Amino acid sequence: MSKPLPIVGYINPLVADALRDPTSGINTTQLRAEPNGCVSEPLVFRSDALAKLAERDAEIARLRVALKKTRDALTRVTEERTTSYQARNGRWVSIQGDDGERCDIIHSDITTDCEAAVEFANAALKGPEERARN
């Protein structure tokens, strides 16, 4: 999902330290790239870094929405489930599974919300490559 930023050149470590110092007075547009990457630090364009950060922010926002939808659907399950219902004869009865355990009763609207939340979360968790294919 994450790819490194493209390296457009290398700069001397002393220059890199000076660039981190806002009072150095170095004009970054006049820097010359050096081919010796093993003794220099990678230089990445600020616009590339900002574009990657914007992509990450969009991804985080999409995942937050999916998480909220899923949380809301699951909260409804835990808050609105019931263990019994009123039968036609007026008595309150519950449902028991084959294994003897009590079964909870959940309204179909809640189930539909949960299914939609799962689909939304699955779509949000797909990587950009998978979303582009679909």
N, C-alpha and C positions, 0 to 999 in steps of 0.2 A: 504494500500500500504506500509506503514512503520511499521516495527516491531522493538521492542526494542532489543538491543543486549543481548545475553545470559549472565546472571550474573554467574560468576564462583566462587564467594566467596565474603567476605566482609572484609574491613580493618578498623582499628581504625581511627577516624577523624583526630587525631594528625599525624598519619602516612600519611594519605591522603594529609594533608597540606605539610608535609615534601617532599612527592613525587612530588608535584608541584614545589618545590624549587630545581633547578638543582644542587645547591651547597651542598645539604644535605648529599650526599655520600651514600644514601640508595641503596642497591642492590635489585632491584625488584624481581629477581629470587628467593630470599631467604624469601620472605614474606609468611606467613602462613595464610590461609583463616580462618576466624572465623565464627561460626554458628549464632552469634547474629546480625542478619540483622537490627533489630530495632534501634541499637545504633551505627551502623557502616555505612560506605558508600560502595556502590556497586563497585566491582572490575571487570573490563572488560579487556580481553586480547587485546593488541594493534593490533595484527594481525586480530582479529575479527572486530575491529573498522575500520581498513584500508580496509578490504574487503567490509564492508558496505558502506564506502565512495566511493570506486570504483564502486559499484553498482549504487549509486546515481549519480555519474559523467556520467556513461553510460546512465542512464535514462534521465538526463538533456540534454545530447548531442542528444539523439533520439527525444526529444520533441522540441529542437531548430531546427532540420532539418524539422520536421513536420510544425512548425510555419513558417519557411522561405518559404517552398513550398506553404503553404496556402497564405501567404502574397504576394508572387510573382504572384500567380494565380489571387488574388483579385485586385492587382495593374493593371494587364493586362485588367481586366474587366473595371475598371474606366478610364484607359488611352485609350483603343482601341474601346470602344463602340461608336456607332454613333446613331443619331436620325433620319436619313433619308437615302434613297438610290435612285439611278438613275433608273427610270422606263424605259421600252422599248421605250416609246415615247420621252425619253431624259429629261423629267422633274424630278426634285428632289421631292420625296414624303416621307411622314412619316407614321408610323403605329399608330393607335389610338385604345386603348382598349375599351371594352364595357362600362366602367365607364367614358369614355371621357378623360382619362389620356393618355399622350404620352407614347409610348413603345420604349425602347432602342433596338437597333439591335446589337447583339453580334455574332461574328464569331464562328462557331462550334468548331474550334481548342481551343478557349478560354474556351468554355463550357467544353470540354473534359479535359483540364488542371485543371479546378475547380473541376470536379468530381474526378479526380485522387488525387488532393490535399486533398479533404475531406476524401477519403478512407484511404490515408496515415496518416492523422491526427487521424482518428478514430482508426487505428491500433496502432499508437504510444501512444494514451491515454489509451489503455487497460492496466490493471495491469499485473504483471508477471504471476499471476495465470491464467488469461484469455488467455494470449499469449501461455502459456504452453499447454492449452487445444486445441488450434487451430493449 
